[in-house]
Amino acid sequence: RGDMSFTFSQGQRLPLSQFTSAKKIMFTAELSLQGELDISLFGLDESKQLADDRYFIFYNQPNSPEQSMQMQPNQTSFLVDLDLVPLHVHRLLLCATTESTPFRQLSLGTVVIQAEYSEVLRYEFTGREFENECAVMLLLPVSQV
């Protein structure tokens, strides 16, 4: 909705449609954490389970079958075309995992949603919000209305 951007806090919940009516959305996670870090996007069904293994988007499977969910070359951003997302995918889950460094050592994390090349949502956090977690859910937007 124009140049307006929302800033989220931990646990806050609002529908994606409140931020934008755009159908092509970019989800980006920027995490300053030492060690190897993987960002993934999951397409979840109505019961919040993985809809199908083909909707686990990560470095080794960068696209869903119909190209509705695409990992970008930087491996921290995902382009989602809501018009192409199949009906059995109701939610999208953006996650981060690390094998060796717990998220409490994160100096700064930022999750951004862009619609039509404009930022519509920003969520910032630090490692103070974590303990020994090596996997975290960053964002769970509803894709189907």
C-alpha positions as CSV (number, residue, x, y, z in Angstrom):
1,R,0.0,0.0,0.0
2,G,2.2,2.7,-1.3
3,D,5.4,3.5,0.6
4,M,4.1,2.4,4.0
5,S,6.0,-0.3,5.9
6,F,5.0,-2.0,9.1
7,T,7.5,-3.0,11.8
8,F,6.6,-6.2,13.6
9,S,7.5,-7.4,17.1
10,Q,8.0,-11.0,18.2
11,G,4.7,-13.1,18.1
12,Q,2.7,-10.3,16.4
13,R,0.0,-11.7,14.1
14,L,-1.8,-10.0,11.2
15,P,-2.9,-11.3,7.8
16,L,-0.6,-10.7,4.8
17,S,-3.6,-9.1,3.1
18,Q,-3.4,-6.2,5.6
19,F,0.1,-5.2,4.2
20,T,-0.5,-5.7,0.5
21,S,-2.8,-6.9,-2.2
22,A,0.2,-7.7,-4.4
23,K,0.4,-11.3,-5.7
24,K,4.2,-11.4,-6.1
25,I,5.9,-11.2,-2.7
26,M,9.6,-11.3,-1.8
27,F,10.6,-12.7,1.6
28,T,14.2,-12.0,2.8
29,A,16.0,-13.0,5.9
30,E,19.3,-11.3,6.8
31,L,21.0,-12.9,9.8
32,S,24.4,-11.9,11.2
33,L,25.6,-15.1,12.7
34,Q,29.0,-16.8,12.5
35,G,29.0,-20.3,10.8
36,E,26.9,-21.9,8.2
37,L,23.3,-20.7,8.0
38,D,20.5,-22.1,5.9
39,I,17.2,-20.3,5.1
40,S,14.3,-22.3,3.9
41,L,10.7,-21.8,2.9
42,F,8.0,-24.4,3.6
43,G,4.5,-24.6,2.0
44,L,2.2,-25.8,4.7
45,D,-1.3,-27.4,4.3
46,E,-4.4,-26.5,6.3
47,S,-3.2,-28.4,9.3
48,K,0.1,-26.5,9.3
49,Q,2.1,-29.6,8.1
50,L,4.4,-29.7,5.1
51,A,1.9,-29.9,2.1
52,D,4.3,-32.1,0.1
53,D,8.1,-32.6,0.0
54,R,8.1,-30.5,-3.2
55,Y,7.1,-27.5,-1.1
56,F,10.3,-27.5,1.0
57,I,12.3,-24.9,-0.7
58,F,16.0,-24.7,0.1
59,Y,19.4,-24.6,-1.5
60,N,19.1,-28.2,-2.8
61,Q,15.5,-27.7,-4.1
62,P,15.2,-24.0,-5.0
63,N,11.8,-24.1,-6.7
64,S,8.4,-25.6,-6.2
65,P,7.0,-27.6,-9.2
66,E,4.9,-24.8,-10.7
67,Q,7.5,-22.1,-9.8
68,S,5.2,-20.5,-7.3
69,M,8.0,-20.5,-4.7
70,Q,11.5,-19.7,-5.8
71,M,14.7,-19.4,-3.8
72,Q,16.8,-16.5,-5.2
73,P,20.5,-16.9,-6.0
74,N,21.5,-15.2,-2.7
75,Q,19.9,-18.1,-0.9
76,T,18.3,-15.7,1.7
77,S,15.4,-14.5,-0.4
78,F,12.3,-16.2,-1.8
79,L,10.0,-14.9,-4.5
80,V,6.4,-16.2,-4.1
81,D,3.7,-15.8,-6.7
82,L,0.5,-16.1,-4.8
83,D,-1.5,-16.6,-8.0
84,L,0.5,-19.8,-8.7
85,V,0.5,-21.3,-5.2
86,P,-1.6,-24.4,-5.3
87,L,-4.8,-24.5,-3.2
88,H,-3.5,-27.2,-0.9
89,V,-0.8,-24.8,0.3
90,H,-2.4,-22.5,2.9
91,R,0.6,-21.0,4.7
92,L,4.3,-20.3,4.1
93,L,6.9,-20.8,6.8
94,L,10.2,-19.0,6.6
95,C,12.9,-20.8,8.7
96,A,16.6,-20.5,9.5
97,T,18.8,-23.3,10.7
98,T,22.4,-23.6,11.7
99,E,24.4,-26.7,12.6
100,S,27.0,-25.3,15.0
101,T,26.2,-21.8,16.2
102,P,23.1,-21.3,18.5
103,F,20.9,-18.3,17.6
104,R,21.7,-16.7,21.0
105,Q,24.9,-15.6,19.3
106,L,23.0,-13.7,16.6
107,S,23.9,-10.0,16.7
108,L,21.1,-8.9,14.4
109,G,18.4,-10.5,12.4
110,T,16.0,-8.9,9.9
111,V,13.1,-10.3,8.0
112,V,11.6,-8.2,5.3
113,I,8.6,-8.6,3.0
114,Q,8.6,-6.7,-0.2
115,A,5.7,-6.3,-2.6
116,E,6.1,-4.7,-6.0
117,Y,9.7,-3.7,-5.1
118,S,8.6,-1.8,-1.9
119,E,9.1,-2.9,1.6
120,V,5.8,-3.6,3.4
121,L,6.9,-5.4,6.5
122,R,10.1,-5.5,8.6
123,Y,10.9,-7.6,11.7
124,E,14.2,-7.1,13.6
125,F,15.5,-9.3,16.4
126,T,18.7,-10.2,18.2
127,G,20.1,-13.3,19.9
128,R,18.8,-12.1,23.3
129,E,15.5,-13.7,22.3
130,F,17.0,-17.2,22.0
131,E,18.9,-19.7,24.0
132,N,20.5,-22.8,22.4
133,E,18.1,-23.0,19.4
134,C,19.7,-24.0,16.1
135,A,16.5,-23.8,14.2
136,V,13.9,-20.9,14.3
137,M,10.7,-20.0,12.6
138,L,11.1,-16.5,11.3
139,L,7.8,-15.8,9.6
140,L,4.5,-17.6,9.0
141,P,2.4,-15.6,6.6
142,V,-1.0,-16.9,5.4
143,S,-0.9,-17.3,1.6
144,Q,-4.5,-18.4,0.9
145,V,-7.6,-16.4,2.0
